[in-house]
Amino acid sequence: MITMKRFLIFIAAVSLFISCKKPPTVIADGSPEFSGTMTVLHEGENFPQDGIKVQVEFSPGNSTIDIMLKKVKFVPAMPVSIDVTILQVPVTQESDGSWSFAGHDMIPWAMGGPYDTYRVYDLHGMVSSSTLTFSLGFYNTKKQENYPTSYSGTLQK
């Protein structure tokens, strides 16, 4: 009887401990949209753009994400803003519930299809229940120029 009583006390203690742990943040349901600042290094000068919207869409099973940059310009002289999507970026859930992602030598989509004039390299970032941050480079294959780019945004509700 004493052994059973100790066993029940142990189970109760474990249950209490588990119920007090903060559950991991789940953001993989749906397609969260963030708003923030994107900065492109162009000809030695930073070109910041505020209010840039970025949507993150998780794949079924949460193994990859698509990152959709909405209405962006990469240089001041760019005549129009475009939408750019980086497809199937591998993603890993961290112990705190956030998601880290990375990719290299990826062809983004823009203007209705693959846009291999600008390749994505050294993409690294983190998405949580409230923020999205990443850095990457766009490499212009025609001009053979690099455009380091960074983004920091907060979740839009």
C-alpha positions in Angstrom: 0.0 0.0 0.0 2.8 2.4 0.8 4.5 1.6 -2.5 1.2 2.4 -4.4 0.8 5.6 -2.4 4.4 6.7 -3.3 3.8 5.8 -6.9 0.6 8.0 -7.0 2.4 10.9 -5.3 5.2 10.6 -7.9 2.7 10.5 -10.8 0.9 13.6 -9.3 4.2 15.5 -9.0 5.2 14.6 -12.6 1.8 15.7 -13.9 2.0 19.0 -12.0 5.5 19.6 -13.4 4.4 18.9 -16.9 1.3 21.1 -16.7 3.4 24.0 -15.4 5.8 23.9 -18.3 5.2 26.6 -20.9 4.0 25.0 -24.1 6.1 25.6 -27.2 4.9 28.4 -29.4 3.0 27.1 -32.4 3.0 29.3 -35.5 3.1 26.7 -38.2 -0.7 26.7 -38.5 -1.6 29.1 -41.3 0.5 31.7 -43.0 1.6 34.5 -40.6 2.3 37.9 -42.1 5.0 40.2 -40.8 5.7 43.9 -41.3 9.1 45.4 -40.9 12.2 46.9 -42.5 14.2 45.4 -45.3 17.6 46.8 -46.0 19.6 46.2 -49.2 23.3 47.1 -49.5 23.6 48.8 -52.9 26.8 50.4 -54.2 28.2 50.7 -50.6 25.0 52.4 -49.3 22.2 50.9 -47.2 18.8 51.2 -48.9 16.2 50.7 -46.1 12.5 50.2 -46.8 10.0 50.4 -44.0 6.6 48.7 -44.0 7.6 45.7 -46.1 5.2 42.8 -45.7 6.6 39.3 -45.6 4.4 36.2 -45.4 5.7 32.8 -44.3 3.8 29.7 -45.4 4.6 26.4 -43.8 4.4 23.2 -45.9 2.3 20.3 -44.7 4.5 18.5 -42.1 6.4 21.8 -41.4 9.6 20.7 -43.2 9.9 23.7 -45.4 8.6 27.3 -45.7 7.9 29.6 -48.5 8.9 33.2 -47.9 6.9 35.8 -49.8 8.4 39.4 -49.9 5.6 41.7 -51.0 6.1 44.9 -53.0 9.8 45.3 -52.6 12.5 47.3 -54.5 16.1 46.2 -54.4 17.7 49.4 -55.6 16.4 53.0 -55.4 16.2 53.3 -59.2 14.0 50.3 -59.5 10.9 51.6 -61.4 8.3 49.2 -59.8 7.9 47.2 -56.7 7.7 43.4 -57.1 6.7 40.4 -55.1 9.4 37.8 -54.6 9.0 34.3 -53.3 11.7 32.0 -52.0 10.3 28.5 -52.2 10.9 25.4 -50.1 13.4 26.7 -47.6 14.2 23.9 -45.1 13.0 24.8 -41.6 13.7 23.3 -38.1 11.7 23.9 -34.9 13.9 25.0 -32.0 13.3 24.0 -28.3 11.8 27.4 -27.6 9.1 26.9 -30.2 10.7 29.2 -32.8 11.7 28.0 -36.2 15.1 28.5 -37.8 15.7 28.3 -41.5 18.6 28.3 -44.0 19.2 27.9 -47.7 21.8 28.5 -50.3 21.8 28.9 -54.1 18.1 29.1 -54.5 16.2 30.5 -57.5 13.4 32.9 -56.3 10.1 33.4 -58.1 9.1 36.8 -59.3 6.9 38.2 -62.0 5.1 34.9 -62.5 7.9 32.4 -62.6 11.5 31.5 -61.7 13.7 34.5 -61.7 17.2 33.2 -62.0 18.8 36.6 -62.8 18.9 37.0 -59.0 19.9 33.9 -57.1 19.5 33.7 -53.3 22.6 32.7 -51.3 23.4 32.4 -47.6 19.8 32.7 -46.4 19.6 32.4 -42.6 16.7 33.4 -40.3 14.4 32.8 -37.5 10.6 33.0 -37.2 8.7 33.1 -33.9 5.2 33.8 -32.8 5.9 37.5 -32.9 9.0 38.2 -35.0 10.7 37.3 -38.3 14.4 38.1 -39.0 16.6 36.9 -41.8 19.6 37.9 -43.9 20.5 36.7 -47.4 22.2 37.8 -50.5 20.8 38.3 -53.9 23.4 37.6 -56.6 22.9 39.2 -60.0 24.1 36.6 -62.5 24.2 39.1 -65.4 26.2 41.8 -63.6 27.9 39.4 -61.3 27.1 41.7 -58.3 26.0 40.8 -54.8 23.2 42.6 -52.9 23.3 41.7 -49.2 19.8 42.0 -47.8 18.4 41.8 -44.2 14.8 41.9 -42.8 13.3 42.4 -39.4 9.6 42.4 -38.8 6.8 41.9 -36.3 3.7 39.8 -36.6 0.6 41.5 -38.0 -2.6 40.6 -36.3 
